[in-house]
Amino acid sequence: MSNILPTTTNLLIKRVEIDLTCAMCGLRHEDIMHSLVLCDYVKAIWSQSSLPIPQIVTNVFNEWFGTLLDVLDSDAILFAAAILYNIWRARNEAVWNAYLPMPKKVLATALAVMKAWQRLHATTDQPSAAHQHPTLLPHVTIPASSAVLMQQQPPPQHAEDHLPQPRRCHTDAGYHPSTMTATAGAVLFTHTGNYISAFCAPPQSCFSPLMADAMACKEVLSWLKNRGEQSVNLFTDCQTLLSYLSSATIQARSYLGYALEDCRNYLNMLDYCSVNFISRSQNTLAHTLAAAAFNYTVPMYWDNVLTLF
């Protein structure tokens, strides 16, 4: 609103020598209105948002946003603010890393952030704002980067798309402290619990049980990605791993930190992946696979019938 974002036009005014071209579209000079509203990439985001955006009749951002306040209710305004924030984040990715996420991923991230904020500020005597005006919210998939925050909510779907429900994947790690080695085991089910496939990874060097769970999670996510899975509910019986993955920061300069960072990178590669807690008693198949993996020297796969011995 105060025109303080460091767009190329504003940087030039401050005598910073810079290419004025927008990093997202490469076609126009970048001011705030262009970077948040008028850029072709940004237009694609707004057009997929399902928000009733009024026709643009001004090139001044605060005037444009003022028209939104006149036509949107409080939930839709909150979603619009989340979209603006994530558009700017996408713009920074383009500037610093030469990378632009798909518009649907920007929308999905904005929706996840908005719902997390609503849950945080919801009161016991006031219904969640997320359910007051559902017609104004878009049908988008929750991105993997926000999956831990949204771990109990499946991705919204268009009824007409008939998209499959997320599959269930149970995972566990095996750890031998005497040899300081760890394994991984996982079983993939349909959303109704029918068996699809199983996997286990052979022993590799490891320094702690928590690191074993992080490495197992990474191996299983890699297996799921290589299978072409895009929508998965992942279940682990390690509550500590779950809390680390849901943490805003990771100390990457450690073996554990690198394994956790790899997990997050794989989560970001999937359209949707929630990470959920499951008790050990409900995770016996994955636990058995991880234990059996100490007998193997190569990864093992079971795509028809699960037979360990």
N, C-alpha and C positions, 0 to 999 in steps of 0.2 A: 504493500500500500504506500510505503514511503519511498519507493523507487531506489532501494539501496542494494538490490541483488547485483552481484558483479557480472552482469552481462557484458558482452564485448563492447557495446555502445557506452555503457557506464564506465568501463575500464579506460576506454579511449578518452572520455571526458576528464578522467583523472591522470591523463598523460601516460598511460601504459601503452606501449607499442604492441599492438596485437592485431591479428587477422579478424576482421569484423564479421566474417561469415559464421552463421549458425552451425555448431558442431553436429546438430541432429539432422538437419535437412541439407546443409551445404548450399543453400540457394539464396538466403536473405541475410541482411544484417540483423544482429540479435539485440533486441531490446526486451523489456519484461513482457510486454504484450505478445511479442512474437514467441518467446521461449515458453510461455505458459498457455497460450491460447491459439495463436495463428500459424505456428509451424505445422507443416503437413503431417509430421509424425505425431505431434500433439493433437491435431484434429482427429486423427484415427483413434486416439485414446478417448477423447470426449465423445466421439460418435458411438463407441462401444460401451459407454458408461450407463446407458439407459436413463440418464438424467435429462429432464426437459430444458436444455440449454437454450436461452433466447437467441434470436438472430443478433449477430455482432454488428453494432452500428457506431462503435467508437474504437479508437486506437489507444485509449487511456485505460490502464488496467483497473484502477480503483473504480472508475465509472462502470466498466464491464462487470466487476464483481458486485457492485451495488445493484445491478439489474438481477443478479442471482438472488440477492437477499429478498427481492420483491416477488420472485416466482417460486422459490424452493422453500420447503418446510425445514425444520431444524435438523432432522436426520439427513436430508439430502444436502444441506449446507455443510454438515460435518463431513459427509462423504466427498463433497467437492473440495473441501480444504485438504483432506487426505490425498486426493488425486493431485492437487497442485503441489503438495510437498513431495510426492513421489515422482512427479514429472521433473521437478528440479533435481532430484537425486539421479534420475535417468540422464538428465542433461549433463550432470557432473561426470557420470560414467563415460559419456561420449567424449567429454573434454579430456579427461585424465587417462582413460583406459581404452579409448576408441571402441567402445562397446555400447550397444543399445539393446535393452530387453524388449521382448515382444510387447505390444500395447496391452494384450490381455494379462501379461504378467504384472505390468505396472498397476492395472486395475485390481488384480487379485491381491497384491501387496497392500494397496490402499484400503481394500475392504477388510483385510485381516487386521491392519493397524486400527481401523475405525472400531471394529468389533471388540478388540482388546481394550481400547480406551473406554468403550461403553460398559464393558464388564467391570472394569476397574472403578468406574464412577457410579455404577448402579447402586441404588439403595434398596433395602429390603421391602419398603412400602411403595416402591415405584417400579412398574414394569420396565424391562429393558427396552431402550429406545430402538434397538435393532428389530423389534417385532411390531412396532407401532405403525410403520408405513412400509411394509415389505415390497410393495409394488414399485417403489422408487429405487430399490437396491438391485444391482445387476446380477445376473447369473454368471459367476466366474468361478474358476477353480482356485482354491487357496494355495498359494505357492509353497514350495518346500521350505523356503527360508523362514516362514512363519508357522511351520507345521507344529512345532513343539508347543507354541502358544495356543494353537487351535486343536490340541491333540484329541479331543473328544467329539469334534464336529466334522462329519464327512463333507466333501466339496459339494457346493450347490450345483444343480444341473438343470439344463433346459429340459422340460418334460418331453418336448418333441424330439430331442436329440437321441433319447434312449441310450444314454451313455452307460457303460457298465459300472457297477458299484466298485469301490476300491477293494483290491484283494487284501487278504490278511497274511502277514509274514511273521512267524515266530522265530526269534533268534536268541542264541545263547553263546557264551564263550566257555572254553575249557582252559584251565591254568594249572601247570605243574611247577610249584615253587622250587623244587629241587633242581630241575633242569632249566628253569626260567624260560619256559616255552608256553605258547598259547595256541588254541585252535578256535574254529568258529563252526557253528552249525545253524541251519535255518530250514524251515519248512514253510512252503507257500500253499495257501488255501484260497478257494473262492470266498466271496463275502458271506456265503452260507455255510462255510466250513468244509467243503469238499476238497480232497487232496489234489494238488496240481503237480508240485515238484519239490525236491529237497536238494540240499547242498551242504557240503562241509569242506573246510579249508585245513590243510595239514599244519603241523606245528611250525611256529616261527618264534624268533627271540622276543621276549617280553620281560618287563621288569616289575609288574604289579598286577593284581587282579583287575583293578579299574582300567589299566592300560589294555588288558586282555579284552575287556568288554568293549572298549572303544575300537580296538583293532578288529574285533569280530563284527561290530556294526559296520565298519568301513568295508570289510570283505563282503558282507551280505548285500550292502547297498550297491557295490560294484557288480555283484552277481545279478541283482535285480535289473540294473541298468543294461547289462549285456544281454539279458533276456528280452529287453524291449518293454519292460513294465514301466508304466507312467503314472499309475494311481494305486498307492499301497498304504495300508495301515500297518505300521511296524510295531511289534510288541517285544519288549525286553523285560527281564526280571531284575535288572540293575537300576534301582531308583537313583543312585548317584550319577550314573551315566545320563539319565534323563534330565537331572538337574543341571548337569554341565552343558548339555546341548541346548537347554532353554536359557542359559545364562547369556547376558548381552555381550560379555567379553570372554575371551579365551586367551590364556597365557600360552602363546604359540611357540615360544622358545623352549620347548621341552618335548620329549618323546610323546608324552600324553597329549600335549597341546597340538602337535602335528597330527596325531591320529584323530583328535576331535575336529580339527580344521578340515581334514580329509572327509570326515563324515558330513560336515556341513556343505562341503563342495558337492558331494554326491546328492545330498538332499536337494540342492538347488538345481540339479540336472533333471529332476523329475517334475512332472506337472503338479503332482500332489503327493505328499508323503507325510503322514502324521507319525509321531513317535509316542507310544503309549506304554504304561506299566502293566505287567502281568505277573501274577504270583508264580513262584517256582513250581508249585504243584500243577499249574495249568500250562507249564512250559516244558513238560518232560520229554517230548519228542526232540525239540531243539537241543535240550541238555544232553540227551543220549547221543545225538549226532556229534555234538562237540566233543564228548568223551571218546567216542569211537574214532574220531579224526586223528588221535594220537597214533593210531595204527597205520595211517596212510602217509605216503610221501608226495602225493599229488592231490589236487582238488578232486572231489568225487561228486557226481550228479546222479539223481534219480528222477527221471521224468515220467515214469510209468508207475512202477511199484517200488515202495521204499523197503529195501532189504539190506540190512547192515552186514550180515554174515552169511 
